[in-house]
Amino acid sequence: MSKKTLFKVIFMNQGKVYEIYARSVGHGEMFGFVEVEELVFGEKTTVVVDPSEEKIKTEFENVKRTYLPMHAIIRIDEVDKRGTSKISKLEGGNITQFPVPVYTPGDK
């Protein structure tokens, strides 16, 4: 049985930190965006339901591929096991959002 690659992607969105798992991560075709495909969530067959994972699962329901702005990415790790996908508050610490916008076209 071949081992499938799994990535943990941590990014910021609207003042919150998202942690998701995906099978494919790449630079994609859109400049300045990271392409994330084949999102992986926990099985619905378990009796115990994690409300934080259910919230993120609902948000990404029916999403085949998502494009994340490069400046929103905090970290991408290749991992062996899937953890819990979650959304958490951005609470000070050492995480600071990169100034937006990254690219500004010249005046016309």
N, C-alpha and C positions, 0 to 999 in steps of 0.2 A: 504494500500500500504506500503510495507516494505522499509525502508530507506537503501540504499546501502552505504557501507563504501567507503570513498574517501580519498586518500592521496596526499599531495603535497610533491614532492621529489625535493630537490635542490642539485645539484652536479656540480663539476668542470670537464671540458673536454677541453683539448688543450687551456688553458688560458682563457676560457669563462665559465660563470656561466649559467647552464641550470635549468629551472624551469618547471617541468612537473607534470601532474596529472594522477593518476592511481587508479584502484579499488583494486589491490592486491600488497602487498609488503611483502617480507619475506627473510629469510637467504638463501633459495635455497639449491641446492645440491653441488655447487662448493665452495670450501673453499675460504674465503676472498672476496666473491662477494655478493651483495644484488640483489635479483631477483625482477624485477618490471614487472607486467603483466597488461593487459587490460588498456592501455593508453587511456586517455580521452581528446578529443580536442573539440573545438567549432563546432557548426553546420555550414554546408556550405549553409544553407538556408538564412542566413542573408545577407543583401545588403552590409553592411560595412565590408570590409575585412581588418584584422590586418596583415600587412606584417611580423611582428616578429613572430606571431603565425603560419602563413603560412609556414615560413622557417623551423620551428621546426616540423611542421606537415609533411612536405615533407621529412625531414631527417628520421623520424620514420615511414614513410609509409610502410605498409605491415609487420611491426614488431609485432609479437605476444607477445614476452617476451624479455626483455633485462636484461643483467647482468652488474651491475655497481660495480667497485672495491670499497671495503669498505672505503679505504683511500680517495676516490674522493667525498664521500657523505659529504655534509655540514649539511643538516638537512632533517628530514622526519617528517611531521605533518599530523595528521588526521584532516580533515577539513569538514565543512558542505556544502560549496559551491565551485564550480570550478571557479578559476580565469583564467587569461590569461597565457597560456604557453608561455615561451619566452627564448631567448638566449641573454645574456648581457655580456658586457666586464667586466673583472675582474679589478677593479680600486682601487688598494691599499686597504685602509680601514682596517678592522680587520679580513679579511679572508686570511688565509695563507694555501697553499697546504701542506699536510703532506709529509715528505720526501719519495721519491720513490727509490727503491722498499721496500715494507714492509717486505717481506720475501726473504732472500737470501740463497740458498742452500750452504752447506759447500763445500770447495775445494775438488776436486777428485784427 
